[in-house]
Amino acid sequence: MIGLGCAPIYPCLIHSTPDHFGADKSQAIIGIQMACAYVGSSLMPPLFGLIAGHITVSLLPVYLSAILVLMIVMHEGLIRKTAQKEAARPPIMQKQSASPNRLQAAFYKSSVGLPPVSRWMRP
């Protein structure tokens, strides 16, 4: 159940990389993220095996909680750093958030001029 709850975290991190680091750097950063994920998934189980072998298996919740806290602290640090970096940019260079009104306007502009569905469905 714990793995099921954590399953969406990795794809969300990969998906948000261009927003945090910029599209020009995102491919390299995603490569680093994937390498760290593979290293972590290969080293963390044996590390806990050593801990469980020398102390006790009942430390699994503590071990997982420590990793979760570390992940939260690192994510919040990233959010804070990118917010500071964005605030330091000149206003003209800052990213514009896509509000629902802008999205609706963009959709409307792209759909204006298209023939009604009945016209393009006819042979």
C-alpha positions in Angstrom: 0.0 0.0 0.0 2.9 2.4 0.7 4.3 1.9 -2.8 0.9 2.5 -4.3 0.6 5.8 -2.5 4.1 6.9 -3.6 3.7 5.7 -7.2 2.6 9.1 -8.7 5.5 11.0 -7.2 8.1 10.0 -9.8 6.1 10.8 -12.9 5.0 14.1 -11.4 8.6 15.1 -10.7 9.6 14.2 -14.2 6.6 16.2 -15.6 7.3 19.3 -13.5 11.1 19.4 -14.4 10.7 21.9 -17.4 8.7 24.2 -15.1 11.3 24.2 -12.4 14.5 24.2 -14.5 13.5 25.5 -17.9 12.8 23.6 -21.1 16.4 24.1 -22.3 17.8 22.2 -19.3 15.1 19.7 -18.7 16.5 16.8 -20.7 19.8 16.8 -18.8 17.9 17.2 -15.4 15.5 14.4 -16.2 18.5 12.2 -17.0 20.0 13.0 -13.6 16.6 12.4 -11.9 16.3 9.0 -13.6 19.9 8.0 -12.6 19.2 9.0 -9.0 16.0 7.0 -9.0 17.8 3.9 -10.3 20.6 4.3 -7.8 18.2 4.8 -5.0 16.1 1.8 -5.9 19.2 -0.3 -6.1 20.8 0.9 -2.8 17.9 1.6 -0.5 16.6 -2.0 -0.1 20.1 -3.5 0.7 20.8 -0.6 3.1 17.6 -1.4 5.0 18.6 -5.1 4.9 21.8 -4.2 6.7 19.9 -2.1 9.2 17.4 -4.8 9.8 20.1 -7.5 10.1 22.0 -5.6 12.7 19.1 -4.0 14.7 15.6 -5.0 13.9 13.1 -5.2 11.0 10.6 -3.1 13.0 12.5 0.0 12.0 10.9 -0.1 8.5 8.3 2.6 9.3 11.0 4.8 10.8 13.2 4.2 7.7 10.4 5.0 5.3 9.4 8.1 7.3 12.9 9.4 7.3 13.1 9.0 3.5 9.7 10.7 3.1 10.8 13.6 5.3 14.0 14.0 3.3 12.0 14.0 0.0 9.6 16.6 1.4 12.4 18.9 2.6 14.2 18.6 -0.7 11.0 19.3 -2.7 10.1 22.4 -0.6 13.7 23.6 -1.0 13.4 23.3 -4.7 10.1 25.2 -4.7 11.6 27.9 -2.6 14.7 28.3 -4.8 12.7 28.4 -8.0 10.3 31.0 -6.5 13.2 33.2 -5.5 14.8 32.8 -8.9 11.5 33.7 -10.6 10.9 36.7 -8.3 14.4 38.0 -9.1 13.6 38.1 -12.9 12.4 41.3 -14.5 8.5 41.3 -14.7 8.6 41.0 -18.5 10.6 37.8 -18.2 8.5 36.1 -15.6 6.4 33.1 -16.5 2.8 33.8 -17.1 0.4 31.4 -15.4 -2.3 30.0 -17.5 -5.6 31.0 -15.9 -8.8 29.3 -16.9 -9.9 32.4 -18.8 -6.7 32.4 -20.8 -7.1 28.7 -21.6 -10.7 29.3 -22.6 -9.7 32.2 -24.8 -6.9 30.2 -26.5 -9.3 27.3 -27.1 -12.0 29.6 -28.5 -9.4 31.3 -30.8 -8.2 28.0 -32.1 -11.7 26.7 -32.8 -13.0 29.8 -34.5 -13.1 29.3 -38.2 -13.5 25.6 -38.1 -16.5 24.3 -40.0 -19.3 22.7 -38.0 -18.8 19.0 -37.2 -21.6 18.0 -39.6 -19.7 19.5 -42.5 -16.4 17.7 -41.9 -18.1 14.4 -41.1 -19.8 14.2 -44.5 -18.0 12.3 -47.3 
